Every structure is written in C-alpha cells, then in structure tokens.
Amino acid sequence: MNFKQPNQIMGIVNVTPDSFSDGGQFISAEKAVEHAQQLIIQGADYLDLGGQSTRPGYEEIDEEIELARVLPVLKKIRAKTTLPISIDTYFPKVAEACLAEGADIINDIHGLENPAMIEVLKKFPEANVVVMHSKKRRNLPLVDDLQQFFAAKKELLLANEIDLARVCFDPGVGFGKTVAENIFLMQQPNLFRVDDFPLLYGVSRKRTIGVMSGEKIAENRDVASVTAALFLLNQGVEIVRVHNVLAMKQAIDVWQQLNN
C-alpha cells in the first residue's frame, strides 16, 4: 500500500440505507461483500467501506449502529481478499474495532477532529489515514483556508509522532463548500497540496458534478464523474474515490495508452 503511487482507484462500498446515490443497494452483508468482490475484479486498488451516509442533510447515526453495519461486512471481505480496506468513519471506537479486524486505512471526514482518533493511530502503527477537510469555511480565500487546515494537521501528526508516510489529504469536495469552490478545487488540485502529501479526491456522483453536467439523477453521473476524476489524475492527484470502478479503470487504461 503506497498512497503516493499515481492513478489509484478507491472503490466505494456503502452499507447504508440512505446514501445519496446507492443507498440501500448493499445494506445486507452478503450484497455488500458481493459488490466489493466485483469492485476488486474491476480494478480497485482500495475498498472504502462506510456505514453512515454523509449526503447533504444527512442525519448522524451513533457509533454502535455504524459498527453493527460495517464490522460484519469487513470481516467477510477481509476473509476473501488482501486488498487494502479503508473504513469511512470519524468515530474512534469504530476505527479501532475495524483496524483490529484487519482494516488498513481510516478515512476520517472530520479530519482528526476527535483527539481519540490520534490515539487509535498510535495503537495501530501500520494503519494509514485519510484526513479530509469538511469544516465550515472560514472567512479566508479557499486556498489559504485549506492550506492552513492541512498544515495544522501535519503539526498535530508530527507532535504525536505519527509517521507522515501513513497520511493522505482529501480537500473535501462537496463538504461545506459552494459549487464554485468545488469546481476550483477540481481545476487546481495542486494549489491544495501541502508539501508532498498525496491527495485523494472524491467527486463521484456529487451535486457539483450534477450541476456541471446538467444531470439531476446521481446514478446517471458516472460519465461526468469519470471525466472529472481523470482530469484530476492528469493533474497529479494520486487517488480518486469512485462508485463505478470499471468505467474509471477503463478510462485510465485508454488514457495511459494514448499518452504513450
């Protein structure tokens, strides 16, 4: 597992009844595991397993419900593959339980806001972490706001002796930002890179993609989503988080052959 390798794909496995584009499709452990296996066959480099929707206007569930959704699926997937598995959670209890059962990455949309998450990372020194910006925007230019946020996270990690090679940053497209800001995040990803930290972008099927493409139905935004993700990879972003792994992998393969 190396966050710095180019053109990596993180496939989404939602174990939720209410995600904005595929809520309820994989709520059972069996369907979620089957879906995960398909994503592996299609070319995913990582699986990102989540038990809580973070769509606009979502209602937070507690950590016990999230853990009950995620842990059985994680165990079944882990038994079938060595592919790195990410857990999309900001609950330290969920993170710790999943790492103990073989998860490899914590994808924290709250950006290590909870100090207990640092303690989990200390307890599992082999685990990697994705630190997302999802805080309410401050009255600063977007670049300054995110640069300062990620610089502060870097200092927090250093202060706690967390190996920075374990860390990837996510600017958080769609989280507390306007459509114009989200477009700028995608147009100029390297303005939001701190030092040489790898970047992960999740733009798949998001509202901004719908605005840009004119497509109101989230499930119908895959072509536009792959286009945006391919643009990001071409700008040097290391990892894109997507629903449609097959389309993303095919797009990368064709793009690479044409580039050669």
ZIWOTA-V559971 format. One record per residue. RES is the residue in three letters. NEAR is the number of other ideal C-beta (glycine too) atoms within 10 Angstrom. Layout:
BEGIN
RES/NEAR + RES/NEAR
END
This chain:
BEGIN
MET/13 + ASN/11 + PHE/22 + LYS/12 + GLN/11 + PRO/13 + ASN/18 + GLN/23 + ILE/22 + MET/27 + GLY/28 + ILE/26 + VAL/27 + ASN/26 + VAL/29 + THR/25 + PRO/11 + ASP/14 + SER/23 + PHE/19 + SER/20 + ASP/17 + GLY/15 + GLY/13 + GLN/16 + PHE/22 + ILE/18 + SER/13 + ALA/18 + GLU/11 + LYS/15 + ALA/25 + VAL/22 + GLU/12 + HIS/21 + ALA/26 + GLN/16 + GLN/14 + LEU/24 + ILE/17 + ILE/10 + GLN/16 + GLY/15 + ALA/25 + ASP/19 + TYR/24 + LEU/27 + ASP/24 + LEU/28 + GLY/21 + GLY/27 + GLN/25 + SER/19 + THR/18 + ARG/15 + PRO/10 + GLY/6 + TYR/13 + GLU/7 + GLU/12 + ILE/17 + ASP/11 + GLU/18 + GLU/11 + ILE/13 + GLU/24 + LEU/22 + ALA/14 + ARG/23 + VAL/28 + LEU/21 + PRO/17 + VAL/25 + LEU/28 + LYS/14 + LYS/16 + ILE/23 + ARG/16 + ALA/9 + LYS/11 + THR/14 + THR/8 + LEU/18 + PRO/19 + ILE/23 + SER/28 + ILE/28 + ASP/28 + THR/27 + TYR/23 + PHE/27 + PRO/20 + LYS/15 + VAL/26 + ALA/28 + GLU/22 + ALA/19 + CYS/30 + LEU/21 + ALA/12 + GLU/15 + GLY/13 + ALA/28 + ASP/20 + ILE/27 + ILE/28 + ASN/26 + ASP/25 + ILE/20 + HIS/16 + GLY/24 + LEU/23 + GLU/13 + ASN/15 + PRO/10 + ALA/12 + MET/22 + ILE/17 + GLU/12 + VAL/24 + LEU/24 + LYS/12 + LYS/13 + PHE/18 + PRO/10 + GLU/9 + ALA/21 + ASN/22 + VAL/25 + VAL/26 + VAL/26 + MET/25 + HIS/23 + SER/19 + LYS/15 + LYS/7 + ARG/14 + ARG/12 + ASN/5 + LEU/12 + PRO/9 + LEU/20 + VAL/13 + ASP/10 + ASP/18 + LEU/25 + GLN/16 + GLN/13 + PHE/23 + PHE/23 + ALA/12 + ALA/13 + LYS/21 + LYS/18 + GLU/10 + LEU/15 + LEU/19 + LEU/11 + ALA/9 + ASN/13 + GLU/8 + ILE/19 + ASP/12 + LEU/11 + ALA/11 + ARG/18 + VAL/21 + CYS/22 + PHE/25 + ASP/24 + PRO/26 + GLY/22 + VAL/25 + GLY/20 + PHE/21 + GLY/11 + LYS/22 + THR/11 + VAL/14 + ALA/11 + GLU/18 + ASN/23 + ILE/17 + PHE/16 + LEU/24 + MET/21 + GLN/11 + GLN/13 + PRO/19 + ASN/9 + LEU/13 + PHE/24 + ARG/20 + VAL/17 + ASP/9 + ASP/7 + PHE/19 + PRO/21 + LEU/23 + LEU/25 + TYR/26 + GLY/28 + VAL/26 + SER/26 + ARG/24 + LYS/24 + ARG/17 + THR/22 + ILE/26 + GLY/18 + VAL/14 + MET/18 + SER/15 + GLY/8 + GLU/17 + LYS/10 + ILE/9 + ALA/21 + GLU/13 + ASN/13 + ARG/27 + ASP/20 + VAL/14 + ALA/20 + SER/26 + VAL/24 + THR/16 + ALA/24 + ALA/27 + LEU/17 + PHE/16 + LEU/22 + LEU/23 + ASN/13 + GLN/15 + GLY/12 + VAL/24 + GLU/20 + ILE/28 + VAL/26 + ARG/24 + VAL/28 + HIS/23 + ASN/23 + VAL/22 + LEU/18 + ALA/16 + MET/27 + LYS/20 + GLN/14 + ALA/18 + ILE/21 + ASP/12 + VAL/11 + TRP/14 + GLN/12 + GLN/8 + LEU/7 + ASN/7 + ASN/5
END
